[in-house]
Amino acid sequence: MLKTVVKEGESIERALKRFKRKYKRTKVLQQLRERQQYTKPSEEKRQTRQKAAYRAEYLRNQEE
């Protein structure tokens, strides 16, 4: 469970922003969305390979 202690003199908006940032970094919402629909292991591998190829091509273009 995430806990965010509001520091003395800190606004609630700022503390809420810190909480949201912590929540996003835990990737809870991302996992929830992924679990809504089943993807075959072969499909996951294919997507992983596509992302890796895209990154490699992107980095290659950045160097030029």
ROGU-808577 format. One line per 4 residues: number of its first residue (from 0); for each residue x, y, z of N, C-alpha, C. Coordinates in nm, 2 decimals. Last residue first. Layout:
BEGIN
NUM> X:Y:Z:X:Y:Z:X:Y:Z ~ ...
***
This chain:
BEGIN
63> 2.30:0.93:-3.67:2.34:0.99:-3.80:2.33:1.13:-3.81 ~ 2.20:0.86:-3.43:2.34:0.87:-3.44:2.39:0.94:-3.57 ~ 1.93:0.83:-3.48:1.97:0.94:-3.39:2.12:0.97:-3.41 ~ 1.91:0.60:-3.63:1.88:0.73:-3.69:1.93:0.85:-3.61
59> 1.97:0.42:-3.42:2.06:0.42:-3.54:2.04:0.55:-3.61 ~ 1.75:0.45:-3.26:1.88:0.49:-3.21:1.98:0.50:-3.33 ~ 1.55:0.35:-3.43:1.54:0.49:-3.38:1.68:0.54:-3.33 ~ 1.63:0.09:-3.46:1.62:0.17:-3.58:1.62:0.32:-3.53
55> 1.60:0.00:-3.19:1.73:-0.01:-3.26:1.73:0.09:-3.38 ~ 1.32:0.05:-3.15:1.42:0.12:-3.07:1.56:0.12:-3.14 ~ 1.22:-0.14:-3.34:1.19:0.00:-3.35:1.29:0.09:-3.27 ~ 1.31:-0.38:-3.23:1.35:-0.34:-3.37:1.33:-0.19:-3.39
51> 1.18:-0.38:-2.99:1.32:-0.38:-2.99:1.38:-0.33:-3.13 ~ 0.91:-0.39:-3.08:0.96:-0.28:-3.00:1.11:-0.27:-3.00 ~ 0.91:-0.65:-3.20:0.88:-0.52:-3.28:0.93:-0.40:-3.21 ~ 0.96:-0.81:-2.98:1.06:-0.80:-3.09:1.04:-0.68:-3.18
47> 0.73:-0.77:-2.84:0.86:-0.74:-2.78:0.97:-0.72:-2.89 ~ 0.54:-0.87:-3.01:0.54:-0.73:-2.98:0.67:-0.68:-2.92 ~ 0.62:-1.14:-3.01:0.62:-1.07:-3.13:0.62:-0.92:-3.11 ~ 0.57:-1.21:-2.74:0.70:-1.21:-2.80:0.72:-1.13:-2.92
43> 0.29:-1.18:-2.74:0.37:-1.09:-2.65:0.52:-1.09:-2.70 ~ 0.22:-1.38:-2.92:0.19:-1.24:-2.95:0.27:-1.14:-2.87 ~ 0.29:-1.60:-2.78:0.36:-1.58:-2.90:0.33:-1.43:-2.95 ~ 0.12:-1.59:-2.56:0.26:-1.57:-2.54:0.33:-1.54:-2.67
39> -0.18:-1.40:-2.63:-0.11:-1.52:-2.64:0.04:-1.49:-2.61 ~ -0.36:-1.21:-2.40:-0.27:-1.21:-2.52:-0.19:-1.34:-2.51 ~ -0.67:-1.12:-2.27:-0.57:-1.22:-2.28:-0.49:-1.20:-2.41 ~ -0.76:-0.82:-2.11:-0.77:-0.90:-2.24:-0.65:-0.99:-2.24
35> -0.71:-0.71:-1.87:-0.84:-0.71:-1.91:-0.86:-0.80:-2.04 ~ -0.44:-0.70:-1.81:-0.51:-0.82:-1.77:-0.66:-0.82:-1.82 ~ -0.36:-0.45:-1.89:-0.31:-0.56:-1.96:-0.39:-0.69:-1.93 ~ -0.49:-0.29:-1.69:-0.53:-0.28:-1.83:-0.49:-0.40:-1.91
31> -0.34:-0.37:-1.47:-0.48:-0.39:-1.47:-0.53:-0.39:-1.61 ~ -0.08:-0.28:-1.54:-0.11:-0.42:-1.52:-0.26:-0.45:-1.53 ~ -0.13:0.00:-1.53:-0.09:-0.07:-1.66:-0.11:-0.22:-1.65 ~ -0.19:0.04:-1.26:-0.30:0.06:-1.36:-0.26:0.00:-1.50
27> 0.06:-0.02:-1.15:-0.06:-0.09:-1.11:-0.17:-0.08:-1.22 ~ 0.31:0.09:-1.16:0.25:0.03:-1.28:0.13:-0.05:-1.25 ~ 0.44:0.25:-0.98:0.42:0.11:-0.94:0.36:0.03:-1.06 ~ 0.44:0.50:-1.09:0.57:0.43:-1.10:0.55:0.28:-1.06
23> 0.19:0.59:-1.03:0.22:0.56:-1.17:0.34:0.48:-1.18 ~ 0.21:0.63:-0.75:0.12:0.53:-0.80:0.15:0.49:-0.95 ~ 0.40:0.84:-0.74:0.43:0.71:-0.69:0.34:0.60:-0.74 ~ 0.24:1.04:-0.87:0.36:1.00:-0.93:0.41:0.86:-0.88
19> 0.03:1.06:-0.68:0.00:1.01:-0.82:0.12:0.97:-0.89 ~ 0.17:1.16:-0.46:0.11:1.03:-0.45:0.08:0.97:-0.59 ~ 0.25:1.41:-0.56:0.36:1.31:-0.52:0.29:1.17:-0.52 ~ 0.00:1.53:-0.59:0.08:1.51:-0.70:0.19:1.40:-0.68
15> -0.08:1.54:-0.32:-0.15:1.45:-0.42:-0.07:1.43:-0.54 ~ 0.10:1.72:-0.23:0.11:1.59:-0.18:0.04:1.49:-0.27 ~ 0.01:1.95:-0.37:0.15:1.90:-0.39:0.16:1.75:-0.34 ~ -0.25:1.97:-0.27:-0.23:1.95:-0.41:-0.09:1.89:-0.44
11> -0.20:2.04:0.00:-0.26:1.91:-0.04:-0.24:1.87:-0.18 ~ 0.12:2.19:0.06:-0.02:2.19:0.02:-0.07:2.05:-0.01 ~ 0.32:2.19:0.35:0.30:2.14:0.21:0.15:2.15:0.18 ~ 0.36:2.24:0.62:0.36:2.35:0.52:0.34:2.32:0.38
7> 0.50:1.93:0.67:0.45:2.05:0.73:0.47:2.17:0.63 ~ 0.39:1.68:0.44:0.49:1.75:0.51:0.43:1.88:0.57 ~ 0.20:1.40:0.43:0.19:1.54:0.40:0.29:1.62:0.49 ~ 0.30:1.10:0.32:0.29:1.18:0.44:0.29:1.33:0.39
3> 0.16:0.84:0.16:0.22:0.97:0.13:0.19:1.06:0.25 ~ 0.19:0.50:0.08:0.16:0.60:0.18:0.23:0.73:0.15 ~ 0.05:0.22:-0.08:0.13:0.34:-0.09:0.09:0.44:0.03 ~ 0.08:-0.12:0.00:0.00:0.00:0.00:0.09:0.12:0.00
***
